[in-house]
Amino acid sequence: QQVESSRNENQEESRDSPSSLVATISELLRYKNAGNEAVRTGKYMEAV
């Protein structure tokens, strides 16, 4: 839900500024990296 909320907010912002697209991509990469780290450490429920 948190990602969905962020995605909706960022979709509106991305129409206004290319820098918000960079922020959105950065946020998604942080989620991806956190999920990958959770899998590596065996915390599968956190990875989802």
C-alpha angles and dihedrals in degrees: 000000000000091000091047091052092048091047093054093048092047093048089061093046094046090065088062104042139021088212089066088059088056089050091050093050091047091051092049091049090052090053090047093050092046090051092048091050091049090054091048091054094045096251094133097163090055090049091060 
